[in-house]
Amino acid sequence: MPENLGPSEGPRVSKLMTERGLSSRREADAWIEAGWVKVDGAVAVLGQRCPVDAVIVVDPKARNEQAQRVTILLNKPIGYVSGQAEDGHPPAATLLQPGNRWSGDRARIHFHGGHLRGLAPAGRLDIDSTGLLVMTQDGRVAKKLIGDETRIEKEYLVRVRPVAPGPVPPESIDRLRLGLHLDGRALRPARVSWQNEDQLRMVLREGRKRQIRRMCELVGLDVLGLKRVRIGSVVLGQLPAGQWRYLAEDERF
């Protein structure tokens, strides 16, 4: 074995960690990115190569977070899409930077780049909607919040105006609560009430594509603004637009 291996020679540190049983490849990359891995006494960097007999030391902090799969709550502003970039509009995940973390976040979690790996939206908000967007690494959370079988309540504030002149007929609100079909399927009952003179509070137990906007269109209402304020028992609260926080240990959807 040569003793003068250059920085571009030898196996990658992450590969060597996996071969030694120190971590999975995904965990190795996350721990290196967080600064929790030292190679021959020096902090490792992503993509680094090293001799096969290098001394690799993992900070105990990495062990403490090994099983952790984070869930992040974002107050999505208008102009961002929930998933991948579309038509030049940036994905909401680009807002998940340390500088955008809410100062009121009470979760005792140290942010590192590994928390952004495999992070995916659990449900969607369209580009013109704002409010609570859940991003998670935890498949259990995603399964609970999305899919046809979910029964988790999602609460919205919806600013509307009637298409036709005059006040909103009471029967229109009754139809929103029960009696509409989308795509040939009956919708589940919804809770709908007036929050103020031009804003509805709507609570749904399903999430079809652009569902609220399409529901309102069916009863002669234009949607001027839509904000999601609650998913299950987790509320948007005082989280400012464009900022994020971690799901706290005592919070459950």
C-alpha positions as CSV (number, residue, x, y, z in Angstrom):
1,M,0.0,0.0,0.0
2,P,1.6,3.3,-1.0
3,E,2.1,5.7,1.8
4,N,1.9,8.9,-0.2
5,L,-1.7,8.8,-1.6
6,G,-2.8,12.2,-2.9
7,P,-6.1,13.8,-2.1
8,S,-7.7,12.4,-5.3
9,E,-6.6,8.8,-4.7
10,G,-8.0,6.0,-2.5
11,P,-11.7,5.2,-1.7
12,R,-14.2,7.9,-0.8
13,V,-14.5,8.4,3.0
14,S,-18.3,7.6,2.8
15,K,-17.6,4.4,1.0
16,L,-15.0,3.4,3.5
17,M,-17.4,4.2,6.4
18,T,-20.0,1.9,4.8
19,E,-17.5,-0.9,4.3
20,R,-16.5,-0.7,7.9
21,G,-20.1,-0.8,9.1
22,L,-19.9,2.7,10.6
23,S,-23.0,3.9,8.8
24,S,-25.1,3.6,5.6
25,R,-23.9,5.5,2.6
26,R,-26.7,8.1,3.1
27,E,-25.9,8.6,6.7
28,A,-22.2,8.9,5.9
29,D,-22.8,11.7,3.5
30,A,-25.1,13.5,6.0
31,W,-22.6,13.1,8.9
32,I,-19.7,14.4,6.8
33,E,-21.8,17.3,5.6
34,A,-22.6,18.1,9.2
35,G,-18.9,18.1,10.2
36,W,-19.2,15.0,12.4
37,V,-16.6,12.9,10.7
38,K,-12.8,13.2,11.1
39,V,-10.2,11.4,9.0
40,D,-6.7,11.1,10.5
41,G,-7.6,13.9,12.9
42,A,-9.0,16.4,10.3
43,V,-12.7,17.2,9.6
44,A,-13.8,15.4,6.4
45,V,-15.5,17.0,3.5
46,L,-18.0,15.5,1.0
47,G,-16.4,13.6,-1.8
48,Q,-13.1,13.3,0.1
49,R,-10.8,10.3,-0.6
50,C,-8.4,8.8,1.8
51,P,-6.1,5.8,2.4
52,V,-7.9,2.5,3.1
53,D,-6.2,2.3,6.5
54,A,-7.2,5.9,7.5
55,V,-8.4,6.4,11.0
56,I,-12.1,7.5,10.8
57,V,-13.8,8.9,14.0
58,V,-17.5,9.7,14.1
59,D,-18.8,12.3,16.6
60,P,-21.3,10.9,19.1
61,K,-23.8,13.6,17.9
62,A,-24.1,11.6,14.7
63,R,-25.1,8.5,16.7
64,N,-27.7,10.4,18.6
65,E,-29.4,11.5,15.4
66,Q,-28.8,8.3,13.4
67,A,-32.5,7.2,13.6
68,Q,-33.9,10.7,13.3
69,R,-36.0,11.6,10.3
70,V,-37.0,15.2,10.4
71,T,-40.3,16.8,9.5
72,I,-40.3,20.5,8.6
73,L,-43.2,23.0,8.6
74,L,-43.0,25.8,6.1
75,N,-45.2,28.9,5.6
76,K,-45.2,28.8,1.8
77,P,-45.5,32.2,0.1
78,I,-47.2,32.8,-3.3
79,G,-44.9,32.1,-6.2
80,Y,-43.4,28.9,-5.0
81,V,-44.4,25.4,-6.0
82,S,-44.6,22.5,-3.6
83,G,-42.4,20.0,-5.5
84,Q,-40.0,20.3,-8.4
85,A,-39.5,23.6,-10.1
86,E,-42.2,24.3,-12.7
87,D,-42.2,26.9,-15.5
88,G,-39.5,28.9,-13.9
89,H,-41.1,29.0,-10.5
90,P,-38.8,27.9,-7.6
91,P,-39.6,24.9,-5.4
92,A,-40.5,25.6,-1.8
93,A,-37.5,23.6,-0.6
94,T,-35.2,26.4,-1.7
95,L,-36.5,28.4,1.3
96,L,-35.2,25.7,3.8
97,Q,-32.0,27.5,4.6
98,P,-30.6,28.3,8.1
99,G,-31.3,32.0,7.7
100,N,-35.0,31.3,7.1
101,R,-35.4,29.2,10.3
102,W,-38.0,30.8,12.5
103,S,-36.5,32.4,15.7
104,G,-39.6,31.0,17.6
105,D,-38.7,27.4,16.7
106,R,-38.7,25.4,20.0
107,A,-37.4,22.1,18.6
108,R,-34.0,21.2,20.0
109,I,-32.6,20.1,16.7
110,H,-29.4,21.3,15.2
111,F,-29.8,22.0,11.5
112,H,-27.4,20.4,9.1
113,G,-27.5,19.7,5.3
114,G,-28.4,16.1,5.8
115,H,-31.9,17.2,6.9
116,L,-32.5,18.2,3.3
117,R,-31.7,14.8,1.8
118,G,-34.8,12.9,0.8
119,L,-37.0,15.7,2.1
120,A,-40.3,15.6,0.2
121,P,-43.7,17.5,0.5
122,A,-46.4,15.5,2.2
123,G,-49.3,17.1,0.3
124,R,-49.3,20.1,-1.9
125,L,-50.2,23.8,-2.1
126,D,-50.5,25.3,-5.5
127,I,-48.4,28.2,-6.6
128,D,-51.2,30.8,-5.8
129,S,-51.8,29.4,-2.3
130,T,-50.0,30.1,0.9
131,G,-49.7,28.6,4.4
132,L,-48.7,25.4,6.0
133,L,-46.7,23.0,3.9
134,V,-45.2,19.9,5.4
135,M,-41.8,18.6,4.2
136,T,-40.6,15.3,5.6
137,Q,-38.0,12.5,5.5
138,D,-40.3,10.2,7.4
139,G,-42.4,7.9,5.3
140,R,-44.8,7.3,8.2
141,V,-45.7,11.0,8.2
142,A,-46.1,11.1,4.4
143,K,-48.4,8.1,4.5
144,K,-50.6,9.6,7.2
145,L,-51.0,12.9,5.3
146,I,-51.4,12.0,1.7
147,G,-53.2,9.4,-0.4
148,D,-56.9,8.5,-0.8
149,E,-57.1,6.8,2.6
150,T,-56.1,9.8,4.7
151,R,-58.6,11.2,7.2
152,I,-56.5,14.0,8.6
153,E,-58.3,17.3,8.7
154,K,-56.8,20.2,6.7
155,E,-58.1,23.7,7.5
156,Y,-58.1,26.7,5.1
157,L,-59.0,30.3,5.1
158,V,-60.5,31.1,1.7
159,R,-61.2,34.7,0.5
160,V,-64.0,34.6,-2.0
161,R,-66.4,36.8,-4.1
162,P,-69.5,35.7,-5.9
163,V,-69.3,35.5,-9.7
164,A,-72.8,37.0,-10.1
165,P,-73.8,40.3,-8.5
166,G,-75.3,40.2,-5.0
167,P,-74.7,38.2,-1.8
168,V,-73.6,34.6,-1.7
169,P,-76.7,32.4,-1.6
170,P,-76.9,30.2,1.5
171,E,-77.5,27.2,-0.6
172,S,-74.1,27.7,-2.1
173,I,-72.5,27.2,1.3
174,D,-74.7,24.1,1.9
175,R,-73.5,22.6,-1.4
176,L,-69.9,23.2,-0.4
177,R,-70.6,21.3,2.8
178,L,-72.2,18.3,1.1
179,G,-73.4,17.6,-2.4
180,L,-70.5,18.2,-4.8
181,H,-68.8,15.9,-7.2
182,L,-65.3,16.2,-8.7
183,D,-64.0,14.0,-11.5
184,G,-67.1,11.9,-11.2
185,R,-66.6,11.1,-7.5
186,A,-68.5,12.4,-4.6
187,L,-66.6,14.6,-2.2
188,R,-66.4,13.8,1.5
189,P,-68.5,16.1,3.8
190,A,-66.7,19.4,4.6
191,R,-67.1,21.9,7.4
192,V,-67.7,25.4,5.9
193,S,-68.5,28.6,7.8
194,W,-68.0,32.3,7.3
195,Q,-64.9,33.6,9.0
196,N,-65.8,37.2,8.1
197,E,-67.9,38.9,5.4
198,D,-65.6,37.8,2.5
199,Q,-63.7,34.9,3.9
200,L,-64.7,31.3,4.4
201,R,-63.2,28.8,6.9
202,M,-63.1,25.3,5.2
203,V,-62.1,22.0,6.8
204,L,-61.5,19.1,4.5
205,R,-60.6,15.4,5.0
206,E,-59.2,14.9,1.5
207,G,-56.9,16.7,-0.9
208,R,-57.7,16.4,-4.6
209,K,-55.9,18.7,-7.0
210,R,-56.9,22.3,-6.6
211,Q,-60.0,21.0,-4.8
212,I,-61.1,24.1,-3.0
213,R,-60.8,26.3,-6.0
214,R,-62.8,23.8,-8.1
215,M,-65.4,23.4,-5.4
216,C,-65.9,27.2,-5.2
217,E,-66.1,27.4,-8.9
218,L,-69.0,24.9,-8.9
219,V,-71.1,27.1,-6.6
220,G,-70.4,30.4,-8.3
221,L,-67.5,31.7,-6.2
222,D,-64.2,33.1,-7.3
223,V,-61.2,32.4,-4.9
224,L,-59.2,35.5,-4.3
225,G,-56.9,34.0,-1.7
226,L,-56.3,30.7,-0.1
227,K,-54.2,29.9,3.0
228,R,-53.8,26.6,4.8
229,V,-53.7,27.2,8.6
230,R,-53.9,23.7,10.1
231,I,-53.2,20.0,9.4
232,G,-54.6,17.7,12.0
233,S,-53.6,19.2,15.4
234,V,-50.6,21.0,13.9
235,V,-51.2,24.7,13.3
236,L,-49.5,27.4,11.3
237,G,-49.7,29.7,14.2
238,Q,-47.3,32.7,14.2
239,L,-44.9,31.2,11.7
240,P,-44.0,34.0,9.3
241,A,-44.4,33.7,5.5
242,G,-41.2,32.2,3.9
243,Q,-39.9,30.8,7.2
244,W,-39.8,27.3,8.6
245,R,-39.5,25.3,11.8
246,Y,-39.1,21.7,12.8
247,L,-42.1,19.6,14.0
248,A,-41.7,19.6,17.7
249,E,-41.3,16.3,19.7
250,D,-44.7,16.7,21.3
251,E,-46.5,17.5,18.1
252,R,-48.6,14.9,16.2
253,F,-50.7,15.2,13.1
